[in-house]
């Protein structure tokens, strides 16, 4: 099985200048744990902001989510995988990098997102 077989194709994003509060609301409303941060300028990297980033960099540091910008806490650049990347290799990559999700990229465009939960769901269904 490959990344393209299990990835989620809806990519939910947020701008770099948005507040962390906006990101928290979007994550809650859309029931997701991460948001992609697209390039604004050619030299920018695509980034990601996760629930863990919010907890570790804002809540635990007692920062104001209304005043803290996504650009201040996001991770960049993103490590990505191709659509044909096997889920076994993806699981190994997740274990090695301690990352929980990877964008699936084809022709320099994010076409999906695959997480450790996606892998676990598929493997669990195969075992049933």
N, C-alpha and C positions, 0 to 999 in steps of 0.2 A: 504494500500500500504506500502511496506517495502523499506528499504535503497537499497537492491539489485535490486529493480525494477527501480530505478531512477539514480543510481550511474553511473559515468563515469568510464570505465574500463582502459582507458589509463592513466598510472601513469607516469608523467614526473618528473625526478629527477635531482639533481645536487649534486656534491660532496662538502663536508665541506670546502675544501681548495680552491674552486673556488672563483673567485672575484664576487663581487656584480654586476659589469659590465657584466660579463658572464651571471649571472642570469637575469638581465634586458633584455639582448638580447634574451635569450631563452624564457622568458615570452612573449616578443613581437612577436618573430617568430612563437611560438606555440599557440599564442592567449590564454594564460592562466594567472591566477592571483596568482598562487602559485606553488611551486616546493617542492617535497618531498626530504628530505635529509636522505639518507640511513645510516645505521650503518656502521662504518669502522672497529670498534673493537667490541668484544663481549660485553664489558661493556658500549658501547655507547647506547644512545637512538635514535630512529628514530625521526627526526625533520621535520620542515617545514619552508620555507621562503615565505613570501607573499609580494604582492605589497605594502601593508600597512607597513610592516617591512622596506622595501626599502625607502619609503617616510619618515617615522618617525625616523628611526635610521641612515639614510645616508644623504638623501637630506636635511631634516630639520636641521640636525646637521652639515651641510657643510663638510661632510667627502668625501674623494675621492673614488668613486665606483671601480676604478681600483685597489686600495690598500686595500680596506676593504674586508675581507673574509666572506663567508657565515656563518662560525662558530661563527662569532662575532655578528651576528644579528638574527640568526634563533631562532625559538621557539622549545623547547623540554622539556619533552617528549610530544608526541602527545596524545590527547584524541581521542579514536576511538570508533566505534560502530560495532555491529555485522550485518551481512547481513539481519537478520530478524527483526532488530530494526524498529519500525513503524515510518512513517514520521511525525506523530503527536507528538510522543515522541522526535523525532529528532528536530522538530521545538521548542519544549519546552526547550530542552537541549541547543540549539543555543541561545535562548532568555536568559536563566539563566547564561550561561558562556560567552556571548557576543563573541562567535566564529562563523565564517561564513562557515566553512567547516570542515568535519570530514572524516578521512580515514575509509573505511569499511574493517575490518580485520576478516579473517577466518584462523584458524590453524596457528596463529602468522605470517600471511602473508597479506600484503595490497593487496586487490583484486579490490579496487575501491576507488573513492572519491565522496562524496556527498556534495553539497554546498547549501546555502540558495537560490541561483538562480535556482538550480535543483528542489527544492521544489516548488518555486513560479511558474516555468514553468508548472509543472504537475498540480498544483491546478488551474492555469489559464485555461489550456486545458480542465479540467473537467467542468469548469464553462461555457465553450462555447458550 
